[in-house]
Amino acid sequence: MEKILYLENQINEKNICNFEIVEFGFQPADPSHHQGPYFKTAHIFQYVLSGHGYLEINGETFEVHQGDLFYLPKNILLSYHSDPDNPYTYYWLGINYLSSLPLVYNTGLSPSHPVLHIPDRYIRQLFENMDNSFSKNSEAEYLYAKGLAFQFFSYLISKNTSKLSISLIPAEYYVTSALHFIHNHFNEDISVQSVADYIGIGRSYFSTIFFRYTSVSPIHYLIQYRIEQSKKMLQQGISVTDAALLCGFNSPAHFSVQFKKITGISPRNFQKT
């Protein structure tokens, strides 16, 4: 009993089980299949059943084949596409973390190491069982599917020969923590310096690693994120002035300038579309 409680406390302390499943699906073979470049809104894991494709992250290209699991990090610029002559099929699973500590880093996957070759029938079976559960659309089946997701991550962690962990990749952890902070405080008066202070590193180093992993500067990402949130508000009928203030802009005029710079139209015209 003491060993079980110790392990439970260790897991809770690291928050590595604190995630929700936000999407799941199957991609059939399609020679024209191409996604991106864009930012994913969840952490996606895609398991290739057959065929061949390509993944591009931070300017680096990775090939994926049958039996490969590839990771699409949240909030990092990326794209991926099928080989037109041998298009791939794959399952995908999307999760969001409910804390700032990503489970994925204990699996050996990261933005700089996004592909693992796992030809085991076990992984394919897990995805097939998840697919079957989600198709039934019930709370009981969702819980069963989440249990399968836990098995999926448990398997990856147990097979992680690189022993890559959060303690060995502080740069990626800092960026993840920064993104978590921005998403939760974008409507407040925050700056690049305040984000750097929050994660406990210097502003210059923070800006360097943030650009390395997201391909944009921290201030540009913050403005883009605020604009994306403001678009949702404008579509709901919230006024331009209120949307500006609710998204952390110090004035409606500054908001309008930034909105038009990013979207190409004014907030008022966007609201009319």
ZAKEGU-106097 format. One record per residue (C-alpha): x, y, z; residue number from 1. Coordinates in Angstrom, 3 decimals, decimal comma, m for minus. Example, Ala and Ser with C-alpha at 12.3 -4.5 7.8 and 13.67 -1.06 7.14 Angstrom:
BEGIN
c1_c2_c3_num
12,300_m4,500_7,800_1
13,670_m1,060_7,140_2
! end
This chain:
BEGIN
c1_c2_c3_num
0,000_0,000_0,000_1
2,811_2,431_0,851_2
4,449_1,869_m2,541_3
1,164_2,538_m4,308_4
0,612_5,769_m2,381_5
4,192_6,842_m3,077_6
3,745_6,319_m6,825_7
0,386_8,107_m6,763_8
1,982_11,084_m5,005_9
4,832_11,149_m7,524_10
2,392_11,137_m10,438_11
0,236_13,856_m8,865_12
3,259_16,006_m8,077_13
4,415_15,877_m11,712_14
0,868_16,341_m13,087_15
1,743_13,978_m15,929_16
m1,732_12,396_m16,002_17
m3,602_15,675_m16,125_18
m4,837_15,768_m19,731_19
m8,070_15,687_m21,720_20
m8,776_14,097_m25,096_21
m10,014_16,794_m27,481_22
m9,992_15,029_m30,850_23
m9,616_11,645_m32,508_24
m9,896_10,510_m36,093_25
m8,807_8,458_m39,074_26
m7,199_9,802_m42,270_27
m7,659_7,565_m45,332_28
m5,146_7,524_m48,177_29
m5,305_10,785_m50,140_30
m2,548_11,807_m52,591_31
m3,475_15,483_m52,140_32
m3,549_15,416_m48,331_33
m1,664_18,513_m47,098_34
m2,033_20,424_m43,835_35
m0,360_23,702_m42,823_36
1,757_25,553_m42,281_37
m0,218_26,501_m39,184_38
m0,338_26,251_m35,402_39
m2,087_23,245_m33,890_40
m4,498_23,985_m31,036_41
m3,817_20,626_m29,366_42
m0,969_18,131_m29,026_43
m1,531_15,569_m31,792_44
m0,174_12,027_m32,069_45
m0,556_10,335_m35,453_46
0,122_6,655_m36,039_47
0,835_5,657_m39,650_48
m0,920_2,459_m40,759_49
0,394_2,448_m44,322_50
2,027_4,681_m46,910_51
4,559_7,485_m46,714_52
4,497_11,175_m45,817_53
6,448_14,184_m44,582_54
6,397_16,343_m41,462_55
8,008_19,790_m41,254_56
8,711_21,479_m37,903_57
10,886_24,539_m37,370_58
12,322_24,263_m40,870_59
13,341_20,614_m40,500_60
11,723_17,831_m42,564_61
11,034_14,326_m41,242_62
9,843_11,336_m43,262_63
7,143_9,078_m41,842_64
6,340_5,517_m42,900_65
4,156_2,608_m41,853_66
4,634_1,916_m38,132_67
5,791_5,462_m37,335_68
4,227_7,567_m34,612_69
4,681_11,272_m35,203_70
4,054_14,150_m32,831_71
2,533_17,514_m33,817_72
3,246_19,951_m30,956_73
0,692_22,537_m29,962_74
1,413_26,197_m30,825_75
4,474_25,473_m32,975_76
4,477_26,271_m36,688_77
4,348_23,026_m38,698_78
3,002_21,320_m41,798_79
2,640_17,741_m43,035_80
1,578_16,008_m46,230_81
1,239_12,666_m47,999_82
3,599_11,290_m50,592_83
1,415_11,651_m53,734_84
2,744_8,343_m55,087_85
2,231_6,446_m51,831_86
m0,243_8,369_m49,632_87
m0,386_7,440_m45,987_88
m3,292_6,433_m43,779_89
m3,215_7,154_m40,068_90
m5,142_7,459_m36,836_91
m4,728_10,609_m34,801_92
m5,251_11,429_m31,136_93
m5,339_15,013_m29,832_94
m4,918_15,983_m26,184_95
m4,576_19,156_m24,164_96
m2,716_19,373_m20,896_97
m4,530_20,778_m17,899_98
m1,205_21,804_m16,350_99
2,032_23,257_m17,703_100
4,004_20,005_m17,462_101
3,659_17,962_m20,669_102
3,318_14,201_m20,431_103
4,789_13,845_m23,910_104
8,355_14,629_m22,840_105
8,508_11,369_m20,897_106
7,790_9,406_m24,081_107
10,917_10,420_m25,991_108
8,916_12,683_m28,331_109
9,547_16,422_m28,624_110
9,496_19,154_m31,298_111
13,110_18,296_m32,109_112
12,487_14,497_m31,967_113
8,931_14,150_m33,330_114
9,025_10,658_m34,884_115
9,224_7,213_m33,277_116
9,171_3,937_m35,190_117
6,818_1,549_m33,345_118
5,725_m1,288_m35,648_119
4,096_m3,166_m32,733_120
0,601_m4,517_m33,351_121
m0,253_m3,380_m29,796_122
m0,224_0,338_m30,691_123
m2,378_m0,224_m33,771_124
m4,847_m2,209_m31,672_125
m5,067_0,586_m29,094_126
m6,006_3,080_m31,808_127
m8,524_0,686_m33,341_128
m10,145_0,162_m29,925_129
m10,244_3,916_m29,287_130
m11,870_4,415_m32,676_131
m14,508_1,835_m31,811_132
m15,203_3,459_m28,430_133
m15,500_7,016_m29,736_134
m17,926_5,872_m32,454_135
m20,393_4,843_m29,711_136
m20,500_8,391_m28,316_137
m21,228_7,693_m24,647_138
m19,664_8,750_m21,353_139
m18,804_5,161_m20,503_140
m17,070_4,632_m23,840_141
m15,179_7,949_m23,483_142
m13,828_6,793_m20,113_143
m12,850_3,482_m21,686_144
m11,098_5,340_m24,525_145
m9,259_7,542_m22,056_146
m8,106_4,395_m20,285_147
m6,718_3,226_m23,631_148
m4,957_6,593_m24,002_149
m3,314_6,009_m20,627_150
m2,174_2,604_m21,881_151
m0,808_4,300_m25,004_152
1,308_6,760_m23,003_153
2,339_4,098_m20,510_154
3,613_1,945_m23,370_155
5,570_4,826_m24,921_156
7,165_5,766_m21,607_157
8,113_2,143_m20,877_158
9,754_1,871_m24,325_159
11,552_5,216_m24,097_160
15,184_4,204_m24,593_161
16,362_7,800_m25,005_162
15,304_8,561_m21,432_163
14,388_12,014_m22,628_164
12,624_13,798_m19,801_165
11,607_17,262_m18,819_166
14,742_17,698_m16,731_167
16,908_17,158_m19,834_168
15,145_19,643_m22,130_169
14,652_22,859_m20,147_170
14,414_25,043_m23,263_171
11,305_23,246_m24,515_172
9,854_23,225_m20,997_173
10,393_26,988_m20,690_174
8,588_27,579_m23,986_175
5,709_25,307_m22,958_176
5,410_27,135_m19,631_177
5,478_30,489_m21,445_178
2,671_29,419_m23,796_179
0,632_28,199_m20,843_180
1,125_31,558_m19,101_181
0,205_33,589_m22,214_182
m2,958_31,577_m22,840_183
m4,109_32,155_m19,286_184
m3,116_35,822_m18,966_185
m3,399_37,264_m22,491_186
m6,173_39,610_m21,327_187
m3,927_41,188_m18,692_188
m1,181_43,793_m18,958_189
1,657_41,350_m19,648_190
4,876_41,804_m21,587_191
7,767_39,703_m22,835_192
9,624_40,629_m19,654_193
6,790_39,534_m17,381_194
6,555_36,169_m19,172_195
10,331_35,683_m18,858_196
10,108_36,600_m15,168_197
7,314_34,088_m14,662_198
9,338_31,171_m16,039_199
12,495_32,405_m14,296_200
14,924_33,134_m17,134_201
16,399_36,226_m18,789_202
14,436_38,066_m21,465_203
17,099_37,663_m24,155_204
17,454_33,903_m23,652_205
13,680_33,523_m23,478_206
13,190_35,366_m26,786_207
15,850_33,213_m28,440_208
14,428_29,846_m27,427_209
10,836_30,942_m27,997_210
11,628_31,845_m31,606_211
13,581_28,602_m32,048_212
10,582_26,456_m31,116_213
7,669_28,524_m32,468_214
9,239_30,416_m35,415_215
7,796_33,715_m34,131_216
8,923_36,218_m31,507_217
7,192_36,237_m28,092_218
5,585_39,645_m28,674_219
4,329_38,634_m32,119_220
2,857_35,433_m30,715_221
1,156_37,363_m27,886_222
m0,392_39,834_m30,328_223
m1,488_37,031_m32,683_224
m3,069_35,119_m29,820_225
m4,904_38,225_m28,595_226
m6,200_38,898_m32,107_227
m7,436_35,304_m32,457_228
m9,328_35,610_m29,169_229
m10,746_38,983_m30,173_230
m12,099_37,510_m33,431_231
m14,160_35,027_m31,423_232
m15,560_37,881_m29,325_233
m16,384_40,031_m32,333_234
m18,217_37,107_m33,927_235
m20,324_36,874_m30,777_236
m21,380_40,524_m31,115_237
m19,058_42,064_m28,540_238
m18,154_45,648_m29,417_239
m14,748_46,596_m30,801_240
m13,968_48,646_m27,690_241
m14,903_45,852_m25,305_242
m13,042_43,222_m27,354_243
m9,920_45,394_m27,293_244
m9,997_45,769_m23,515_245
m10,945_42,140_m22,877_246
m7,960_40,978_m24,949_247
m5,338_43,071_m23,196_248
m4,956_46,016_m25,598_249
m4,462_49,384_m23,939_250
m6,732_51,222_m26,379_251
m9,256_50,460_m29,150_252
m7,090_52,432_m31,601_253
m4,015_50,291_m30,947_254
m6,180_47,180_m31,180_255
m7,576_48,257_m34,556_256
m4,088_48,905_m35,955_257
m2,812_45,474_m34,865_258
m6,007_43,715_m35,997_259
m5,789_45,160_m39,510_260
m2,060_44,450_m39,720_261
m2,656_40,736_m39,012_262
m6,016_40,105_m40,698_263
m5,965_42,685_m43,486_264
m9,281_44,241_m42,464_265
m10,514_46,437_m39,619_266
m12,316_44,937_m36,611_267
m15,565_46,636_m37,619_268
m15,420_45,252_m41,157_269
m14,547_41,809_m39,782_270
m17,613_41,955_m37,578_271
m19,791_42,725_m40,602_272
m18,599_39,691_m42,591_273
! end
